[in-house]
């Protein structure tokens, strides 16, 4: 059995604790030991995912905050007001939760502390178990490592290379390349595109492996360059793969 990514999270889940697990890279919110929300500076929140894509106007989000934020019922307000369906909110919320949790639980995220009783302003949507969060985080780490084992490219500004004889790019990869200006990090690109940060990391690592994006630190000339492993076709579009897993998670709780 694999060691827990966060022993404190496992302990809090067993205690059915309610509050906020805080680390340098973000926060996980728990209610009765289950994860109900996650947020990280490295990951676009529910607001960005909804407004940057045009699904929800910015003034509609602000209205929800103004009218329901103090009651910690923003999610419920969006549904009751007809701005989102229950399914739309749940899928967006789960996507943002797993995305942020990936960064919160990163190995270099610093010390962990817990603030008992803290509650997030979004309100309850779809809780998930701590086991599910750890399992998905572990799966994502392996996927990125298999694609291109150079994690430095995840955090540093990325720059486009004039690749010669490199494979063609997909439309979603082209959108990332157009924003790779040597100043923007993958997190900044994610916010501009209104996409989960992990999806952008997949595109960035694939582009780096194909020679379209420069990695922040050049490989040791005396050693072999990292060789990306073959990834099953089911992961070719992270949006489709994520939606399938979110669908399965929703059905498992019905």
C-alpha positions as CSV (number, residue, x, y, z in Angstrom):
1,X,0.0,0.0,0.0
2,X,1.4,3.4,-1.0
3,X,2.2,5.9,1.8
4,X,-0.3,8.7,2.3
5,X,0.5,11.9,0.4
6,X,-0.8,13.9,3.4
7,X,-0.8,11.9,6.7
8,X,-2.6,14.9,8.3
9,X,-5.4,14.8,5.7
10,X,-5.9,11.1,6.4
11,X,-6.0,11.7,10.2
12,X,-8.5,14.5,9.8
13,X,-10.7,12.3,7.6
14,X,-10.7,9.6,10.2
15,X,-11.6,12.1,12.9
16,X,-14.4,13.5,10.7
17,X,-13.0,17.0,11.2
18,X,-14.4,20.2,9.8
19,X,-12.2,23.1,9.0
20,X,-9.4,24.2,6.6
21,X,-6.1,22.4,6.0
22,X,-3.6,25.1,5.1
23,X,-0.3,24.7,3.2
24,X,1.9,27.2,1.4
25,X,0.4,26.2,-2.0
26,X,-3.3,26.5,-0.9
27,X,-6.1,25.2,1.2
28,X,-8.3,22.2,1.5
29,X,-11.7,22.6,3.2
30,X,-13.2,19.7,5.0
31,X,-16.7,19.0,6.4
32,X,-17.1,15.9,8.6
33,X,-13.8,14.6,7.2
34,X,-14.7,14.9,3.5
35,X,-13.1,17.4,1.2
36,X,-15.7,20.0,0.1
37,X,-13.5,22.6,-1.6
38,X,-9.9,23.4,-2.5
39,X,-8.1,26.5,-3.7
40,X,-4.6,27.4,-4.7
41,X,-2.8,30.4,-6.3
42,X,-1.5,28.0,-8.9
43,X,-5.0,26.9,-10.0
44,X,-7.9,28.9,-11.5
45,X,-10.9,28.9,-9.2
46,X,-14.6,28.2,-10.0
47,X,-15.1,31.9,-10.7
48,X,-12.4,31.9,-13.4
49,X,-13.5,28.6,-15.0
50,X,-17.0,29.9,-15.3
51,X,-16.4,33.5,-16.3
52,X,-13.3,33.2,-18.6
53,X,-15.1,30.8,-20.8
54,X,-18.2,33.0,-21.0
55,X,-20.4,30.4,-19.3
56,X,-21.2,33.0,-16.6
57,X,-21.0,36.8,-16.9
58,X,-18.6,38.5,-14.5
59,X,-21.5,40.5,-13.1
60,X,-23.5,37.4,-12.5
61,X,-20.7,35.9,-10.4
62,X,-20.3,39.2,-8.5
63,X,-24.0,39.3,-7.7
64,X,-23.8,35.8,-6.3
65,X,-20.9,36.8,-4.1
66,X,-22.7,40.0,-2.9
67,X,-26.0,38.3,-2.1
68,X,-24.8,34.9,-0.8
69,X,-21.2,35.1,0.1
70,X,-21.8,36.1,3.7
71,X,-24.2,33.2,4.1
72,X,-21.6,30.8,2.5
73,X,-24.2,29.8,-0.1
74,X,-22.8,31.1,-3.4
75,X,-23.1,27.8,-5.1
76,X,-26.7,27.3,-4.1
77,X,-27.5,30.9,-5.2
78,X,-26.1,30.2,-8.7
79,X,-28.4,27.2,-9.1
80,X,-31.5,28.7,-7.5
81,X,-31.2,31.8,-9.6
82,X,-31.1,29.8,-12.8
83,X,-27.6,30.8,-13.7
84,X,-26.3,27.2,-13.5
85,X,-27.8,23.8,-13.4
86,X,-26.9,21.4,-10.5
87,X,-24.9,19.3,-12.9
88,X,-22.9,22.2,-14.3
89,X,-22.0,23.5,-10.8
90,X,-21.0,20.0,-9.6
91,X,-18.7,19.3,-12.6
92,X,-17.1,22.7,-12.5
93,X,-16.7,22.4,-8.7
94,X,-15.1,19.0,-8.8
95,X,-12.8,20.0,-11.6
96,X,-11.6,23.0,-9.6
97,X,-11.4,20.9,-6.4
98,X,-9.1,18.2,-7.9
99,X,-7.1,20.8,-9.8
100,X,-6.3,22.9,-6.7
101,X,-5.8,19.8,-4.5
102,X,-3.0,18.6,-6.8
103,X,-1.0,21.8,-6.0
104,X,-2.0,21.9,-2.3
105,X,-0.6,18.4,-1.8
106,X,2.6,18.9,-3.8
107,X,5.7,17.7,-2.0
108,X,7.2,21.2,-1.8
109,X,4.1,22.8,-0.5
110,X,5.6,23.4,3.0
111,X,4.3,22.7,6.5
112,X,0.7,21.7,7.1
113,X,-1.7,23.2,9.7
114,X,-5.4,23.0,10.3
115,X,-7.9,25.6,11.3
116,X,-10.9,23.9,13.0
117,X,-14.3,25.2,12.1
118,X,-13.3,27.3,9.0
119,X,-16.0,27.2,6.2
120,X,-15.7,28.2,2.6
121,X,-18.0,30.9,1.1
122,X,-19.0,28.7,-1.9
123,X,-21.0,26.4,0.4
124,X,-21.6,22.7,0.0
125,X,-21.7,21.3,-3.5
126,X,-20.3,17.7,-3.8
127,X,-18.0,16.4,-1.1
128,X,-15.3,13.8,-2.0
129,X,-13.4,11.5,0.3
130,X,-9.8,12.2,1.3
131,X,-8.9,8.8,-0.3
132,X,-10.3,10.0,-3.7
133,X,-8.3,13.2,-3.5
134,X,-5.1,11.4,-2.7
135,X,-5.7,8.8,-5.4
136,X,-6.3,11.4,-8.1
137,X,-3.3,13.5,-7.0
138,X,-1.1,10.4,-7.2
139,X,-2.4,9.6,-10.6
140,X,-1.8,13.1,-11.9
141,X,1.8,13.1,-10.7
142,X,2.5,9.9,-12.5
143,X,0.9,11.1,-15.7
144,X,3.1,14.3,-15.8
145,X,6.2,12.3,-15.0
146,X,5.5,9.9,-17.8
147,X,4.9,12.7,-20.3
148,X,8.1,14.7,-19.6
149,X,10.1,14.2,-16.4
150,X,11.2,17.8,-16.0
151,X,8.9,19.4,-13.3
152,X,10.8,22.8,-13.6
153,X,8.7,23.6,-16.6
154,X,5.5,23.5,-14.5
155,X,6.4,26.6,-12.4
156,X,8.7,28.8,-14.6
157,X,7.8,31.1,-17.4
158,X,7.6,29.1,-20.6
159,X,8.8,30.3,-24.0
160,X,8.1,29.0,-27.5
161,X,10.8,27.5,-29.5
162,X,11.1,27.5,-33.3
163,X,10.9,23.7,-33.5
164,X,12.3,22.0,-36.5
165,X,10.8,18.7,-37.6
166,X,8.5,18.7,-34.6
167,X,5.1,17.1,-34.6
168,X,2.1,19.3,-35.4
169,X,0.2,20.8,-32.5
170,X,-3.5,20.4,-31.6
171,X,-5.8,23.5,-31.5
172,X,-5.7,23.5,-27.6
173,X,-1.9,23.2,-27.6
174,X,-1.7,26.1,-30.1
175,X,-3.6,28.3,-27.7
176,X,-1.0,27.6,-25.0
177,X,1.9,28.2,-27.5
178,X,0.4,31.6,-28.4
179,X,0.7,32.7,-24.8
180,X,4.2,31.2,-24.1
181,X,6.1,34.5,-24.2
182,X,8.9,33.8,-21.7
183,X,7.0,35.8,-19.1
184,X,3.8,33.8,-18.4
185,X,3.9,30.7,-16.3
186,X,1.6,27.8,-16.9
187,X,-0.6,29.0,-14.1
188,X,-1.0,32.4,-15.7
189,X,-1.7,30.8,-19.1
190,X,-4.4,28.7,-17.4
191,X,-6.2,31.7,-16.0
192,X,-6.1,33.5,-19.4
193,X,-7.6,30.5,-21.1
194,X,-10.1,29.6,-18.4
195,X,-8.8,26.1,-18.1
196,X,-7.8,23.9,-15.1
197,X,-4.1,24.4,-14.4
198,X,-3.4,20.6,-14.6
199,X,-4.7,20.5,-18.2
200,X,-2.3,23.3,-19.1
201,X,0.6,21.4,-17.5
202,X,-0.3,18.4,-19.6
203,X,-0.1,20.5,-22.7
204,X,3.1,22.2,-21.6
205,X,4.9,19.0,-20.9
206,X,3.7,17.5,-24.2
207,X,4.9,20.6,-26.0
208,X,8.3,20.4,-24.2
209,X,8.7,16.8,-25.1
210,X,8.0,17.6,-28.8
211,X,10.4,20.5,-28.8
212,X,7.9,23.3,-29.1
213,X,8.6,24.8,-25.7
214,X,11.9,25.4,-24.0
215,X,12.4,23.9,-20.5
216,X,13.7,26.4,-17.9
217,X,16.8,24.3,-17.3
218,X,18.7,22.7,-20.2
219,X,19.4,19.0,-19.9
220,X,22.9,17.9,-18.9
221,X,24.8,17.6,-22.2
222,X,26.7,14.6,-20.8
223,X,23.6,12.7,-20.1
224,X,20.6,11.5,-22.1
225,X,17.6,13.7,-22.6
226,X,14.4,12.7,-20.8
227,X,12.4,10.3,-23.0
228,X,8.7,10.6,-22.6
229,X,6.8,7.4,-22.1
230,X,3.9,6.4,-24.2
231,X,0.6,7.6,-22.7
232,X,-2.6,5.8,-23.5
233,X,-4.9,7.5,-26.0
234,X,-7.6,8.0,-23.3
235,X,-5.4,10.8,-21.9
236,X,-5.1,12.6,-25.3
237,X,-7.7,15.1,-24.3
238,X,-7.6,15.8,-20.6
239,X,-11.0,17.5,-20.6
240,X,-12.7,14.2,-21.9
241,X,-10.7,12.1,-19.4
242,X,-11.6,14.3,-16.5
243,X,-15.3,14.5,-17.4
244,X,-15.4,10.7,-17.5
245,X,-13.9,10.5,-14.0
246,X,-16.1,13.2,-12.7
247,X,-19.2,11.4,-14.1
248,X,-18.1,8.2,-12.4
249,X,-17.5,10.0,-9.1
250,X,-21.0,11.6,-9.3
251,X,-22.7,8.3,-10.1
252,X,-20.8,6.6,-7.2
253,X,-22.5,9.0,-4.8
254,X,-26.0,8.7,-6.1
